[in-house]
Amino acid sequence: MVTGAIGPVGRQVVAAVAAGGAGVRAVTRHPATAPVVGGVENVSALDSASPIGAGYRRLEDRAADRLLRR
């Protein structure tokens, strides 16, 4: 699983892992616009019904809480 999969670093990580033959779950906020690469499953980080999306939302909430406490 790679988060930030369509960002400058994440895109390279996804390509390298997929080239090595491993399956990749690419987590992104916009899976419809993510590049299609063989062996890569694009997953939405914003779908709160999925375990990945729910975890992403919890991380965002914690980060927001920390910023508001400053």
C-alpha positions in Angstrom: 0.0 0.0 0.0 1.4 3.4 -1.0 -0.2 6.6 0.1 0.2 9.7 -2.0 0.5 7.5 -5.0 0.1 10.2 -7.6 2.5 12.7 -6.0 6.0 13.1 -7.3 7.5 10.6 -4.9 4.6 8.2 -4.5 4.3 7.8 -8.3 8.0 6.6 -8.4 7.5 4.2 -5.5 4.4 2.7 -7.2 6.2 2.3 -10.5 9.3 0.7 -8.8 7.2 -1.8 -6.7 5.0 -2.7 -9.6 8.1 -3.2 -11.8 9.4 -5.6 -9.2 6.4 -7.8 -9.7 4.6 -7.0 -6.4 0.9 -6.0 -6.3 0.4 -2.4 -5.2 -2.6 -0.7 -3.6 -2.2 2.9 -4.5 -4.1 5.2 -2.1 -5.0 8.6 -3.5 -7.7 11.2 -3.0 -8.5 11.0 -6.7 -8.2 7.4 -8.0 -10.1 8.2 -11.2 -7.3 10.4 -12.3 -4.5 8.2 -11.1 -2.3 6.6 -13.8 -3.3 3.0 -14.7 -0.4 0.7 -14.2 -0.5 -3.1 -14.4 -0.6 -4.7 -11.0 -1.8 -1.5 -9.3 -5.2 -1.1 -7.6 -6.1 2.5 -7.2 -8.0 3.1 -3.9 -9.8 6.2 -2.7 -8.5 7.7 0.5 -11.7 9.8 0.8 -14.2 6.9 0.9 -15.0 6.8 4.6 -16.9 3.6 4.1 -13.6 1.7 3.4 -11.1 0.9 6.1 -8.4 2.8 4.3 -10.6 5.9 3.9 -11.7 5.7 7.5 -8.1 5.5 8.7 -7.1 8.4 6.5 -9.9 10.5 7.9 -8.8 9.7 11.5 -5.2 10.9 10.6 -6.6 14.1 9.1 -8.7 14.7 12.2 -5.7 14.2 14.5 -3.5 16.6 12.4 -6.3 19.2 12.5 -6.6 18.8 16.3 -2.9 19.3 16.7 -2.9 22.5 14.6 -5.8 23.9 16.5 -4.2 23.4 19.8 -1.2 25.5 18.9 
